[in-house]
Amino acid sequence: MKSSRLAIDYNDLVKEDRIHGRVYTDPEIFEEEMEKVFYRGWVYVGHDSEIPNPGDFQLRKMGRQSVIMVRDEDGHVQLLLNRCTHRANAVCQVERGNTKKFRCAYHGWTFRTNGELLGVTYSDRYDESFRKEDFGLRKVPRMGIYRGFVFGSLSPVGITLDEHLGRPAKEQIDLFVDLSPVGELDVTAGVHKYGYRANWKFQIENSMDGYHPNFVHQTFFDNIKRRTGANITGVFASHSVCLSRDLGNGHALLDFRPYNKANGAGLRAALPTTPSGSAYRETMVARYGKERTEEILTSGGTHLLVFPNLVLIGVQIRVIRPIKIDETEVFLYPTRLKDAPEDINITRLRGHESFYGPAGGGATDDLEMFERNQMGLSAQVDPWLYLARGLHREYEDVDGSLVGQVTDEVTQRAIWKQWKKVMLQGTETPARRRANGAVRRAVQ
Amino acid sequence: MLPDRHHIESFLYREARLMDSHAYDEWFALWTDDALYWIPSNDDDFDPQRHVSIVYENKARIEDRITRLRSGVAYAQDPRSRVSRVIANVEIEAGENGEVTVYSTFNLTALRRSKMDTFAGRTIHKLRPDGESFKIAYKKVILINNDEVINNMTFLV
């Protein structure tokens, strides 16, 4: 039974220094999140290098909606809803592949890879009002691509992708991609898929939580120490020089550059310990110049959340897929650096596997924390979660972004600020009705 | 001449028992120094240098795995999964120097936090004679669900 039919006031649930546990447990809130966060806003769908050739496709999700990311015959990326315009049969059954057309098995309608309706079986039984051009596969109303990252919005109106990302997040995406000497990622190395029985927001918050690693991932750091003698727990200690940043629009960053600078550039790129390290550095300098190369290698990728469902950490593109209020899937795509020496790409892959995946030695412990979180939320005498860490010490950087120490909860507050803003948008405002009208017009 | 089937099956059953009972050190002692332990992701076979695996480990990495598991702070195994598996359909192929390739199937049920999960698949072992027994030089586990969402497979497989 629903407790109330009244609209939820998100001002009551998200305060500056705390959030109410209901944001993780109320199925009504989840339904509203689907609409407001995952359908109206921009969400990450896939990377264009996953579909290099015409006809290549990947079946993806935007919120709960099945979407085909496909490269059409003309080489353009398309985002098509996976639903026959006749009787809603899913036209694509497999997760990835190459096809000349999508054919609905139910009554045999066929669609081009750009969505156009190609053929209707026994079309003589429709009258002249039936026009094939009205019945193409529906497109995701808005699509945008930045550095190969394909985003979609199921709302025909709203801010542009460029506005949504903003300059600081785009700079971090650049640092992630520019580790390739030709500035291109190759996202064809497969995917780790894992899930957990807790709310999706635990994963995005934890991805940007610089306070937990020394506790949850002690075994990982112990193994590094046992094998190499290096103790890197200082990175995540309260005296660490690393930072947490609010990049605006819900995007957030754990910034390890101060540590990397102090401890030698190219930390994450594993240079020059790999045999091809110096050759790699030379090609990087040839392309980017010395200064920018140092900047890229010092960053070593990034540790970035692009609100709401994309995380770039280490070598991976991480995609968060909410299933239910207390069920989430997470897909991790390790990236290859195009034109980087093969052993660097292999080192990246092996490093990724040691921490990630359903049998990995790091992220699996995070999932356990999320499930313990969800269990803890059942105890509601005091329903609040406390987010004030470092609140009294955060400051504004020259670029306007809020900054704190790496163990501070600047990043969590960044997420909740945006979440509240998005969720406070009216449910059936005039703008919303106009948007619905625009959807109908777009498909006519 | 094919090696003794009973001898080889006994080895597989023993390994299964050690995995089911979380006997990490005894299980680790089964591997050769040049061992390779492989659980592919997304597909049954591919170039592991180009494609991500669920597990792709040499002996040092296997040691990391068991060191972590016995630490008491590997939270994905706190509480531990209760695991029971059946090994069957054993086929044996003789190789050089007494090494044997063994194909088998498994059915595994894991219980954790009141939830039962089933895993199944095929295993390829390359076993090298070691005194009266064998050591594992190579083990590849082909899960039928290697392209599905898996919540927790941190017990030994």
Boltz contact constraints between the chains, C-beta under 6 A:
constraints:
  - contact:
      token1: [A, 189]
      token2: [B, 51]
      max_distance: 6.0
  - contact:
      token1: [A, 189]
      token2: [B, 52]
      max_distance: 6.0
  - contact:
      token1: [A, 190]
      token2: [B, 41]
      max_distance: 6.0
  - contact:
      token1: [A, 190]
      token2: [B, 42]
      max_distance: 6.0
  - contact:
      token1: [A, 190]
      token2: [B, 51]
      max_distance: 6.0
  - contact:
      token1: [A, 190]
      token2: [B, 52]
      max_distance: 6.0
  - contact:
      token1: [A, 193]
      token2: [B, 149]
      max_distance: 6.0
  - contact:
      token1: [A, 194]
      token2: [B, 150]
      max_distance: 6.0
  - contact:
      token1: [A, 195]
      token2: [B, 149]
      max_distance: 6.0
  - contact:
      token1: [A, 195]
      token2: [B, 151]
      max_distance: 6.0
  - contact:
      token1: [A, 196]
      token2: [B, 151]
      max_distance: 6.0
  - contact:
      token1: [A, 218]
      token2: [B, 73]
      max_distance: 6.0
  - contact:
      token1: [A, 219]
      token2: [B, 68]
      max_distance: 6.0
  - contact:
      token1: [A, 219]
      token2: [B, 71]
      max_distance: 6.0
  - contact:
      token1: [A, 219]
      token2: [B, 73]
      max_distance: 6.0
  - contact:
      token1: [A, 219]
      token2: [B, 74]
      max_distance: 6.0
  - contact:
      token1: [A, 223]
      token2: [B, 64]
      max_distance: 6.0
  - contact:
      token1: [A, 329]
      token2: [B, 149]
      max_distance: 6.0
  - contact:
      token1: [A, 334]
      token2: [B, 52]
      max_distance: 6.0
  - contact:
      token1: [A, 346]
      token2: [B, 49]
      max_distance: 6.0
  - contact:
      token1: [A, 353]
      token2: [B, 56]
      max_distance: 6.0
  - contact:
      token1: [A, 357]
      token2: [B, 54]
      max_distance: 6.0
  - contact:
      token1: [A, 358]
      token2: [B, 150]
      max_distance: 6.0
  - contact:
      token1: [A, 358]
      token2: [B, 153]
      max_distance: 6.0
  - contact:
      token1: [A, 359]
      token2: [B, 54]
      max_distance: 6.0
  - contact:
      token1: [A, 359]
      token2: [B, 55]
      max_distance: 6.0
  - contact:
      token1: [A, 359]
      token2: [B, 153]
      max_distance: 6.0
  - contact:
      token1: [A, 359]
      token2: [B, 154]
      max_distance: 6.0
  - contact:
      token1: [A, 361]
      token2: [B, 68]
      max_distance: 6.0
  - contact:
      token1: [A, 364]
      token2: [B, 76]
      max_distance: 6.0
  - contact:
      token1: [A, 364]
      token2: [B, 154]
      max_distance: 6.0
  - contact:
      token1: [A, 365]
      token2: [B, 75]
      max_distance: 6.0
  - contact:
      token1: [A, 365]
      token2: [B, 76]
      max_distance: 6.0
  - contact:
      token1: [A, 368]
      token2: [B, 75]
      max_distance: 6.0
  - contact:
      token1: [A, 368]
      token2: [B, 76]
      max_distance: 6.0
